[in-house]
Amino acid sequence: MPGNGGSVGWPIPRGGRVVALAEELERSGNWLFRWRGWLPLIALAVLLLDLRHYRYLGGSRRVDELWELGCFLVATFGLCIRAHVVGHAPKDTSGRNAREQRAASLNTTGLYSVVRHPLYLGNFFIFLGTISFVHAWWPAVACLLGFCMYYERIMFAEEQFLRARFGRGYEDWAAATPAIIPNLRSWKRPDLPFSLRNVLRREYNNAFSVVLAMFILDTASDSVVAHRFGPGRLWLCALVASHIILALRRS
């Protein structure tokens, strides 16, 4: 008999053979990994749909702007985590590949010495800063729950891939390294020097996306309060500046 979960304990027949739950989780995790770029867009849509009754925090635009700055700093902290990881990453690891898992070597130094998924930890702070921007509790909670469920499966699939590829070396490292909450006492210096070029090449789109999302949320929320469309000057200037930098980087 299965445990308290009822039929959840049984393997699932699929295509003439039995598929274990672990295999099903890995398959769905790989699918979510491929389409993970849609999660921020879905969260942004949820936040925009809840702006009909938006009010400035404490009834003050100045207080609201300070809150927005705080949210931007939280997101920037996440960007800095990602920048540190990517800046010290060996070639063909910690990449932006979207279609499948890939790793030429096993990272175990730098931030990988204190947490197994530092890039996803960075994503969490980027996500947290962005969804907190409009200080609406239920969309933020819904988006955070969605983020946790989404990335839990992606991390499961990634770890299955790394276990199959690196075997005992991965298992020994994983046993000593927490998945998502860092253990700073186990810090080891990165093997490679920091490469600003790699960060600019591989991470600038993330920074631009944060500014774009906050510009959209700020414009939408201010328009609701003022009952007319009007982009906020601060975030408009930030968006224009980041767009110019993006264009120069690609030229």
Backbone bond lengths (Angstrom), bond angles and torsions (degrees), N, CA, C in turn:
res aa  C-N    CA-C-N  psi(-1)  N-CA   C-N-CA  omega(-1)  CA-C   N-CA-C  phi
1 M - - - 1.456 - - 1.529 109.72 -
2 P 1.328 118.00 144.00 1.454 119.89 174.99 1.519 110.93 -70.04
3 G 1.331 115.22 170.00 1.454 120.12 -179.72 1.509 111.41 -76.97
4 N 1.331 115.67 -157.49 1.457 121.15 -174.96 1.518 112.82 -61.94
5 G 1.330 117.86 -18.45 1.458 120.49 -178.77 1.503 113.41 -79.15
6 G 1.353 119.17 5.78 1.457 120.81 179.19 1.513 110.90 67.92
7 S 1.341 116.43 -131.87 1.454 120.97 -174.23 1.513 113.41 -72.14
8 V 1.357 118.55 -5.95 1.461 120.26 179.98 1.517 110.73 -60.74
9 G 1.320 117.95 -28.84 1.457 120.74 -177.30 1.508 113.93 -71.96
10 W 1.342 118.97 -14.99 1.456 120.72 -176.98 1.517 110.73 -83.11
11 P 1.347 117.61 143.76 1.463 119.54 171.86 1.512 110.12 -65.39
12 I 1.301 116.96 159.96 1.454 122.54 -173.02 1.523 110.13 -105.34
13 P 1.343 119.45 120.51 1.463 119.93 176.65 1.519 109.81 -69.06
14 R 1.306 117.09 132.23 1.449 120.83 -176.97 1.537 108.69 -150.16
15 G 1.311 116.72 116.13 1.459 120.71 175.14 1.511 113.61 62.80
16 G 1.335 118.86 36.55 1.447 121.25 176.59 1.517 114.04 84.23
17 R 1.314 119.13 3.45 1.456 120.82 176.77 1.524 108.84 -139.28
18 V 1.314 116.05 169.64 1.455 121.40 -178.00 1.526 109.19 -94.90
19 V 1.328 116.46 128.39 1.458 121.88 179.58 1.521 108.73 -110.06
20 A 1.314 117.05 120.28 1.463 121.11 179.66 1.525 110.11 -69.83
21 L 1.338 115.66 157.96 1.455 120.30 179.64 1.526 111.02 -59.77
22 A 1.346 116.91 -38.62 1.462 120.39 179.83 1.516 111.41 -60.13
23 E 1.322 116.27 -40.10 1.461 120.07 178.94 1.523 111.28 -68.06
24 E 1.316 116.39 -36.92 1.461 120.67 177.38 1.535 110.56 -65.52
25 L 1.335 116.76 -41.22 1.464 120.70 177.48 1.521 111.22 -64.46
26 E 1.326 115.70 -40.43 1.466 119.23 179.19 1.520 110.96 -64.80
27 R 1.326 115.79 -41.34 1.470 119.64 -179.74 1.526 110.81 -64.57
28 S 1.319 116.96 -45.98 1.461 119.28 179.98 1.528 110.66 -68.01
29 G 1.346 117.37 -34.66 1.454 120.47 176.97 1.512 112.57 -63.11
30 N 1.324 117.12 -40.49 1.464 120.58 177.24 1.526 111.15 -66.29
31 W 1.331 116.52 -36.86 1.469 119.59 177.53 1.520 110.58 -66.19
32 L 1.331 116.76 -43.50 1.464 120.64 178.76 1.520 111.27 -66.22
33 F 1.341 116.87 -35.32 1.465 120.81 177.12 1.525 110.10 -60.03
34 R 1.302 115.96 -41.79 1.469 120.32 -178.24 1.522 111.63 -65.06
35 W 1.347 117.38 -34.43 1.461 121.47 -174.76 1.525 112.29 -110.96
36 R 1.331 117.54 23.16 1.471 120.33 -174.59 1.526 112.55 -66.13
37 G 1.318 118.13 -19.63 1.459 120.80 178.87 1.519 113.34 -66.27
38 W 1.337 117.83 -16.65 1.468 120.90 -179.75 1.520 112.70 -81.02
39 L 1.335 117.90 -19.68 1.465 120.20 -176.22 1.531 112.40 -60.16
40 P 1.347 119.94 -47.05 1.472 118.39 177.89 1.523 112.83 -61.55
41 L 1.332 118.14 -34.06 1.468 120.85 179.64 1.522 110.79 -67.42
42 I 1.328 116.62 -40.17 1.463 120.60 177.99 1.529 109.68 -64.85
43 A 1.344 116.96 -43.38 1.459 120.59 178.83 1.527 110.92 -62.51
44 L 1.328 116.77 -41.29 1.465 120.15 179.11 1.525 110.78 -62.29
45 A 1.331 116.46 -40.37 1.465 120.22 178.28 1.524 111.41 -63.48
46 V 1.342 117.45 -40.52 1.467 121.52 178.14 1.525 110.67 -62.15
47 L 1.340 116.21 -43.54 1.463 120.09 179.83 1.524 111.67 -64.37
48 L 1.324 117.19 -41.47 1.463 120.71 -179.23 1.523 111.81 -66.47
49 L 1.333 116.82 -35.00 1.462 120.03 -179.02 1.529 112.38 -68.01
50 D 1.348 116.21 -20.12 1.470 119.47 -177.28 1.524 112.47 -98.44
51 L 1.322 118.61 11.78 1.463 120.93 -174.57 1.531 113.97 -90.49
52 R 1.308 118.34 4.52 1.465 120.11 -174.46 1.526 112.81 -60.35
53 H 1.327 116.51 -33.19 1.467 120.23 -177.73 1.530 110.94 -115.06
54 Y 1.308 116.28 33.29 1.456 120.65 -176.99 1.527 111.51 -65.36
55 R 1.338 115.62 140.27 1.459 122.29 174.23 1.524 108.02 -135.94
56 Y 1.328 115.64 150.75 1.459 118.96 176.41 1.521 110.56 -62.25
57 L 1.300 117.71 145.57 1.450 122.73 179.73 1.527 109.64 -63.54
58 G 1.336 116.88 122.64 1.452 121.14 -177.63 1.512 113.27 69.17
59 G 1.341 117.35 12.55 1.452 121.02 -178.72 1.517 113.95 72.15
60 S 1.327 117.62 12.56 1.466 121.68 -175.74 1.522 110.15 -124.79
61 R 1.319 116.31 128.00 1.460 119.81 177.53 1.528 110.88 -66.14
62 R 1.341 117.60 -35.73 1.457 120.59 179.27 1.535 111.32 -62.85
63 V 1.331 115.73 -44.90 1.471 119.65 177.62 1.527 109.58 -62.97
64 D 1.323 116.53 -39.75 1.455 121.10 179.16 1.525 111.00 -62.39
65 E 1.309 116.70 -40.64 1.466 120.46 179.34 1.526 111.21 -67.25
66 L 1.330 117.36 -36.46 1.464 120.30 175.94 1.528 110.75 -64.67
67 W 1.330 116.55 -39.29 1.468 120.70 176.20 1.531 110.24 -62.31
68 E 1.341 116.51 -43.42 1.462 120.41 179.07 1.519 111.07 -61.41
69 L 1.330 116.36 -40.44 1.463 120.10 177.87 1.527 110.75 -63.09
70 G 1.331 116.52 -41.46 1.462 120.17 177.10 1.519 111.50 -60.95
71 C 1.327 116.85 -42.37 1.465 121.16 178.10 1.525 110.83 -63.02
72 F 1.320 116.25 -40.10 1.465 120.34 178.45 1.531 110.71 -64.06
73 L 1.333 117.38 -38.27 1.463 120.54 178.54 1.527 111.08 -66.21
74 V 1.338 117.27 -37.92 1.472 120.34 176.03 1.518 109.95 -61.90
75 A 1.337 116.78 -46.59 1.464 120.77 178.76 1.527 110.96 -63.63
76 T 1.335 116.73 -38.02 1.468 120.82 178.54 1.521 111.04 -64.58
77 F 1.333 116.94 -36.05 1.458 120.39 175.40 1.525 110.35 -59.43
78 G 1.332 116.58 -42.67 1.456 120.24 176.43 1.523 112.15 -63.54
79 L 1.328 116.46 -39.92 1.470 120.45 177.14 1.526 110.79 -63.43
80 C 1.336 117.23 -37.64 1.458 120.82 178.88 1.530 111.68 -66.54
81 I 1.334 116.42 -37.99 1.468 119.93 175.87 1.524 109.72 -59.91
82 R 1.322 116.37 -48.56 1.464 120.35 179.44 1.527 110.95 -62.69
83 A 1.325 117.11 -41.01 1.463 120.66 -179.54 1.525 111.05 -61.88
84 H 1.336 116.92 -41.09 1.461 119.85 178.81 1.523 110.98 -63.34
85 V 1.332 116.40 -43.31 1.460 120.15 -179.55 1.525 110.64 -63.87
86 V 1.317 116.44 -51.00 1.460 121.05 -176.70 1.527 110.95 -66.67
87 G 1.324 116.77 -36.40 1.454 119.95 -178.72 1.509 113.91 -65.46
88 H 1.329 117.62 -26.61 1.466 121.86 -179.89 1.530 112.45 -106.40
89 A 1.319 118.04 4.15 1.466 120.65 -172.65 1.524 111.63 -78.41
90 P 1.345 117.63 139.60 1.461 120.54 172.52 1.527 110.75 -66.62
91 K 1.312 116.58 165.22 1.448 121.66 179.35 1.526 111.06 -61.39
92 D 1.334 115.17 141.22 1.477 122.88 177.64 1.528 112.83 64.71
93 T 1.337 116.74 29.96 1.467 120.88 170.41 1.513 107.71 -135.15
94 S 1.341 116.30 161.43 1.472 122.38 178.44 1.519 111.37 48.54
95 G 1.325 116.13 42.10 1.459 120.34 -174.17 1.513 113.46 -92.59
96 R 1.343 114.42 -175.37 1.455 121.42 179.83 1.522 110.70 -104.48
97 N 1.346 116.71 18.70 1.457 119.41 179.57 1.516 110.07 -57.37
98 A 1.316 116.18 134.27 1.462 119.96 -172.38 1.526 113.11 -107.18
99 R 1.309 118.09 -20.43 1.455 119.31 -170.77 1.520 113.68 -90.35
100 E 1.338 118.20 -31.59 1.458 119.74 -175.73 1.524 110.63 -157.18
101 Q 1.350 116.07 162.99 1.457 121.32 176.24 1.525 109.51 -68.52
102 R 1.338 115.88 144.77 1.460 119.66 -179.55 1.515 108.77 -155.56
103 A 1.338 116.33 136.47 1.466 121.07 177.41 1.522 108.79 -160.04
104 A 1.342 117.09 118.44 1.463 121.34 178.82 1.529 111.21 -82.43
105 S 1.336 116.95 -24.06 1.460 121.37 178.51 1.519 108.72 -150.80
106 L 1.327 115.75 167.62 1.456 121.42 -178.39 1.528 109.55 -98.47
107 N 1.324 116.92 118.11 1.463 121.54 177.63 1.526 109.84 -80.17
108 T 1.337 116.85 124.83 1.464 120.09 178.68 1.526 112.25 -134.65
109 T 1.343 118.01 6.83 1.458 121.07 179.45 1.532 109.89 -118.26
110 G 1.321 116.44 177.11 1.454 119.17 -176.54 1.521 110.40 64.42
111 L 1.312 116.94 -140.27 1.463 120.04 179.57 1.522 112.08 -65.91
112 Y 1.334 117.43 -22.53 1.467 119.80 176.26 1.523 111.74 -70.62
113 S 1.310 118.14 -11.56 1.464 119.70 176.61 1.524 111.64 -84.06
114 V 1.336 117.48 -14.19 1.474 120.37 -179.11 1.521 112.95 -112.82
115 V 1.339 117.70 -15.98 1.460 120.79 -179.86 1.532 108.33 -157.46
116 R 1.337 117.25 142.50 1.460 119.92 -174.55 1.527 113.20 -76.47
117 H 1.335 117.27 -25.08 1.470 120.25 -175.49 1.533 110.68 -127.84
118 P 1.335 118.10 64.28 1.471 119.12 -176.97 1.524 113.81 -65.00
119 L 1.329 117.95 -32.20 1.466 119.23 178.24 1.525 110.91 -64.17
120 Y 1.318 116.96 -39.85 1.460 120.28 179.73 1.523 110.66 -74.19
121 L 1.329 117.34 -28.85 1.462 120.27 172.36 1.530 109.44 -63.83
122 G 1.336 116.64 -42.87 1.458 120.11 174.94 1.514 111.69 -61.29
123 N 1.335 116.21 -42.59 1.465 120.25 177.49 1.525 111.74 -58.59
124 F 1.331 116.25 -36.58 1.461 120.07 -179.30 1.530 110.82 -61.49
125 F 1.328 116.98 -46.30 1.466 119.59 -178.91 1.527 111.28 -69.50
126 I 1.319 117.59 -35.43 1.467 120.20 174.48 1.524 109.84 -61.52
127 F 1.311 115.89 -46.01 1.463 122.48 -179.72 1.522 110.56 -64.66
128 L 1.344 116.60 -44.54 1.467 121.30 -178.37 1.524 110.60 -62.22
129 G 1.324 117.37 -45.60 1.457 120.11 179.29 1.512 112.84 -62.17
130 T 1.327 116.02 -37.83 1.467 120.16 -177.18 1.527 112.09 -73.31
131 I 1.334 117.40 -46.01 1.465 119.21 -176.46 1.521 112.04 -73.87
132 S 1.356 117.43 -17.45 1.470 120.60 177.34 1.513 112.07 -84.62
133 F 1.312 117.76 -6.64 1.457 123.24 -171.53 1.527 112.34 -56.90
134 V 1.319 117.12 -39.42 1.475 120.29 -175.67 1.533 112.34 -99.84
135 H 1.325 117.03 12.34 1.470 125.18 175.76 1.534 113.39 40.58
136 A 1.329 116.61 48.26 1.467 122.12 173.16 1.528 107.19 -110.88
137 W 1.328 117.69 120.84 1.458 119.68 -167.56 1.515 113.86 -71.76
138 W 1.361 118.14 -44.28 1.466 116.58 -172.40 1.529 113.00 -72.13
139 P 1.331 121.19 -37.77 1.474 118.25 174.34 1.531 111.69 -64.16
140 A 1.350 116.55 -36.76 1.459 119.72 179.22 1.524 111.05 -63.81
141 V 1.334 116.73 -44.72 1.468 120.54 179.15 1.533 110.48 -64.14
142 A 1.326 117.13 -43.76 1.468 120.78 179.38 1.519 110.82 -61.82
143 C 1.324 116.56 -42.72 1.469 120.03 -179.63 1.527 111.51 -67.71
144 L 1.335 117.07 -38.89 1.463 119.98 178.51 1.527 111.63 -65.47
145 L 1.328 116.69 -41.48 1.462 119.57 176.86 1.526 110.50 -62.53
146 G 1.327 115.90 -42.10 1.454 119.66 176.95 1.514 111.70 -62.13
147 F 1.320 117.57 -41.50 1.463 121.85 178.49 1.528 110.27 -60.40
148 C 1.341 116.69 -47.69 1.465 120.43 -177.98 1.523 111.58 -62.36
149 M 1.325 117.38 -45.39 1.465 120.70 179.53 1.526 110.89 -65.33
150 Y 1.317 116.57 -39.12 1.463 122.39 -178.45 1.524 110.72 -64.62
151 Y 1.346 115.66 -52.85 1.462 119.14 -174.26 1.520 113.02 -78.11
152 E 1.324 117.94 -21.12 1.463 119.33 175.28 1.522 110.27 -60.23
153 R 1.314 116.55 -43.66 1.470 120.06 179.44 1.524 111.70 -71.27
154 I 1.326 116.98 -37.64 1.466 119.51 177.47 1.529 110.23 -62.59
155 M 1.334 117.26 -43.37 1.463 120.40 179.64 1.525 111.08 -65.34
156 F 1.318 116.25 -37.92 1.463 119.50 177.47 1.524 110.43 -60.99
157 A 1.332 117.07 -47.53 1.461 121.13 -179.43 1.529 110.82 -64.10
158 E 1.323 116.79 -40.09 1.463 120.51 -179.70 1.522 110.76 -64.58
159 E 1.323 116.72 -41.15 1.458 119.29 -179.23 1.529 111.71 -69.65
160 Q 1.322 117.22 -33.85 1.460 119.69 174.42 1.527 110.68 -62.56
161 F 1.322 116.21 -41.12 1.463 120.95 178.38 1.526 110.93 -63.89
162 L 1.328 117.43 -46.17 1.457 120.88 -178.12 1.524 111.48 -67.97
163 R 1.317 117.69 -35.85 1.458 120.80 177.73 1.527 110.68 -64.19
164 A 1.325 115.75 -42.36 1.471 119.56 179.29 1.525 111.28 -68.01
165 R 1.326 118.21 -32.95 1.458 121.36 -175.03 1.526 112.68 -83.50
166 F 1.345 116.95 -40.28 1.464 119.47 -172.55 1.529 113.96 -112.65
167 G 1.328 117.39 -4.92 1.456 121.51 171.19 1.516 115.17 57.38
168 R 1.339 115.68 -127.88 1.462 121.81 -173.75 1.527 112.10 -62.02
169 G 1.335 116.85 -34.93 1.456 119.90 178.95 1.515 111.44 -59.65
170 Y 1.336 116.08 -42.52 1.467 119.80 177.63 1.524 110.87 -67.53
171 E 1.324 117.72 -43.48 1.460 120.70 -176.42 1.524 111.84 -63.56
172 D 1.332 117.58 -38.76 1.464 120.38 178.82 1.533 110.17 -66.24
173 W 1.336 116.45 -42.84 1.466 119.90 179.46 1.529 110.53 -66.36
174 A 1.335 117.61 -44.15 1.459 121.63 -178.07 1.528 111.46 -64.54
175 A 1.331 116.58 -34.62 1.464 119.73 -179.45 1.525 111.75 -66.32
176 A 1.332 116.80 -27.12 1.464 120.68 -177.18 1.527 113.34 -100.97
177 T 1.342 117.80 -2.77 1.460 121.31 -172.67 1.515 110.05 -126.25
178 P 1.339 118.94 124.26 1.474 120.79 -179.89 1.521 111.37 -66.38
179 A 1.323 115.72 156.96 1.460 121.02 -174.65 1.513 112.68 -72.07
180 I 1.343 117.95 -48.09 1.465 119.06 -170.87 1.535 113.05 -138.61
181 I 1.334 119.32 -20.92 1.467 121.71 177.18 1.526 107.96 -99.74
182 P 1.320 118.76 111.73 1.472 121.49 -171.18 1.533 113.43 -62.33
183 N 1.326 114.06 146.39 1.460 122.32 170.07 1.526 106.89 -111.64
184 L 1.327 116.72 92.73 1.456 121.44 -171.67 1.525 113.04 -65.32
185 R 1.312 118.20 -18.91 1.463 120.94 -179.50 1.526 112.40 -69.53
186 S 1.315 117.72 -17.54 1.465 120.48 -178.66 1.534 112.61 -97.06
187 W 1.324 117.61 15.81 1.469 122.33 -176.69 1.535 112.29 -58.19
188 K 1.323 115.16 134.80 1.463 123.19 172.51 1.522 108.29 -129.67
189 R 1.296 116.36 136.96 1.459 120.07 -178.60 1.525 110.35 -60.62
190 P 1.346 117.41 144.58 1.472 120.14 177.88 1.526 111.32 -60.76
191 D 1.309 116.05 147.07 1.467 120.93 178.43 1.525 111.50 -71.85
192 L 1.336 117.14 -31.21 1.453 121.51 -174.83 1.523 110.95 -110.04
193 P 1.337 118.15 150.22 1.472 120.80 175.38 1.519 111.03 -68.43
194 F 1.327 115.74 160.42 1.464 121.28 -178.37 1.525 110.06 -72.59
195 S 1.341 116.47 134.19 1.464 122.23 179.60 1.526 109.14 -115.33
196 L 1.328 116.16 102.85 1.461 120.09 176.89 1.517 110.85 -63.66
197 R 1.316 116.89 -33.48 1.473 120.56 179.56 1.520 110.77 -59.91
198 N 1.327 117.24 -43.72 1.460 119.96 178.74 1.526 111.52 -62.69
199 V 1.335 116.14 -40.20 1.465 120.16 -179.90 1.519 110.26 -63.18
200 L 1.327 117.30 -48.05 1.459 120.78 -178.75 1.528 110.92 -63.42
201 R 1.316 116.06 -37.52 1.463 120.02 -177.07 1.524 111.88 -73.55
202 R 1.329 117.30 -36.38 1.458 119.99 -170.55 1.526 114.63 -105.96
203 E 1.340 118.08 -16.55 1.462 119.79 -172.80 1.517 114.84 -118.76
204 Y 1.332 117.72 -7.47 1.457 117.22 -175.33 1.523 111.56 -63.34
205 N 1.316 118.30 -35.57 1.466 120.68 179.77 1.523 111.72 -58.96
206 N 1.345 116.95 -35.27 1.460 119.93 177.98 1.527 111.14 -64.26
207 A 1.343 116.15 -44.44 1.460 120.05 179.12 1.528 111.02 -63.79
208 F 1.317 116.42 -41.99 1.459 120.50 178.70 1.525 110.85 -63.06
209 S 1.331 117.12 -38.77 1.464 121.41 -179.89 1.519 111.56 -64.91
210 V 1.331 117.40 -37.15 1.466 120.92 177.86 1.523 110.31 -63.56
211 V 1.337 116.50 -47.45 1.466 120.35 179.71 1.523 110.58 -62.52
212 L 1.334 116.53 -42.00 1.467 120.59 179.64 1.523 111.32 -62.75
213 A 1.337 117.10 -45.18 1.466 120.61 -179.97 1.525 111.28 -62.31
214 M 1.329 116.98 -42.16 1.461 119.85 -179.30 1.522 111.42 -71.26
215 F 1.316 117.37 -32.29 1.463 119.92 173.99 1.526 110.45 -63.57
216 I 1.318 116.96 -44.26 1.469 120.99 179.96 1.527 110.49 -63.24
217 L 1.332 117.09 -45.79 1.467 120.66 -178.80 1.527 111.37 -66.79
218 D 1.336 116.78 -39.94 1.459 119.90 179.30 1.524 111.25 -66.24
219 T 1.333 116.36 -43.50 1.464 120.51 179.41 1.522 110.84 -63.37
220 A 1.340 116.42 -44.40 1.462 120.01 -179.08 1.525 111.55 -65.29
221 S 1.335 117.61 -43.67 1.462 120.52 -177.57 1.533 111.18 -68.83
222 D 1.342 117.32 -42.27 1.468 119.64 177.56 1.527 111.30 -63.93
223 S 1.314 116.43 -36.05 1.467 120.20 179.79 1.515 111.34 -66.90
224 V 1.345 116.76 -34.83 1.462 120.28 177.54 1.526 110.24 -66.26
225 V 1.331 116.59 -44.36 1.468 120.19 -179.00 1.524 111.33 -66.24
226 A 1.342 116.53 -42.44 1.471 120.75 -176.32 1.520 112.84 -84.60
227 H 1.333 117.81 -9.14 1.462 123.05 -177.91 1.534 112.34 60.84
228 R 1.305 114.94 27.91 1.470 120.52 174.52 1.516 108.00 -159.27
229 F 1.334 115.81 153.57 1.459 119.84 -178.59 1.522 110.29 -73.66
230 G 1.339 115.30 134.19 1.457 119.47 177.22 1.512 110.81 -168.91
231 P 1.337 118.58 112.11 1.465 121.16 -180.00 1.523 111.59 -68.44
232 G 1.337 116.63 139.31 1.460 120.79 177.34 1.522 110.93 -69.01
233 R 1.319 115.91 138.46 1.468 119.95 -174.51 1.523 112.25 -64.83
234 L 1.336 116.11 -43.41 1.462 119.74 -175.89 1.513 111.67 -59.90
235 W 1.343 116.17 -51.92 1.461 119.29 -176.98 1.518 111.65 -74.44
236 L 1.335 117.52 -25.79 1.465 119.73 174.17 1.525 110.05 -66.09
237 C 1.332 117.00 -43.55 1.466 120.49 177.80 1.531 110.92 -63.58
238 A 1.340 115.92 -41.08 1.469 119.70 178.68 1.524 111.10 -63.96
239 L 1.325 115.94 -39.62 1.466 120.21 179.91 1.530 110.93 -66.61
240 V 1.329 116.89 -44.73 1.465 120.52 179.57 1.525 110.39 -62.93
241 A 1.332 116.91 -44.19 1.464 120.65 -179.86 1.530 111.44 -62.33
242 S 1.314 116.69 -44.04 1.468 119.65 -179.78 1.519 111.29 -68.08
243 H 1.339 116.78 -33.98 1.460 120.12 178.02 1.529 110.73 -67.07
244 I 1.325 116.63 -39.55 1.470 120.46 177.39 1.528 110.50 -63.93
245 I 1.326 116.56 -44.13 1.454 120.16 178.44 1.522 111.16 -62.54
246 L 1.336 116.26 -41.11 1.454 120.72 177.51 1.518 111.21 -60.64
247 A 1.355 116.79 -43.82 1.460 120.73 -179.77 1.527 111.14 -65.52
248 L 1.339 117.29 -40.23 1.463 120.60 178.29 1.526 111.43 -66.32
249 R 1.329 116.20 -37.29 1.462 119.98 -179.48 1.524 110.99 -66.28
250 R 1.315 117.15 -34.14 1.466 120.88 -178.63 1.520 114.21 -84.72
251 S 1.328 116.05 -13.58 1.478 119.22 -176.97 1.528 111.16 -79.00
